[in-house]
Amino acid sequence: MAAAEAQEAGVRYAFKYASRRDANEAGIIRALRIAGALVWQISAKDVPDLLVGFRGRWHLLEVKRPGEDLSPGQREFFLACEQATLPVQVVYSSEDALKAVGAVS
């Protein structure tokens, strides 16, 4: 999707946004990398925390602490992804993340 098309679709780009990282994120990244995944941290407002490449597929993962909810902007992003049939998931633990990318069943 080109930037102009994304703006028309209501997708906002804010890649200079500095965010705090969830405490469980480091362990999740470590587990994904041990499983052979490529992992990049994303710091953009309302965009998931991790871009994960695994077995020829890309995954967007939003890391949350147990009991934590998506922000309104994150819910909007997830809805846009769902409508475009793009994979995006919330994960709370290393096990969740490994299941999300298909490293374990």
Buried (B, 14 or more C-beta within 10 A) or exposed (E): EEEEEEEEEEBEEEEEEEEEEBEBBEEBBEBBEEBEBEBEEBBBBBBBBBBBBBEEEEBBBBBBEEEEEBEEEBEBBBEBBEEEEEBBBBBBBBEBBBBBBEBEE
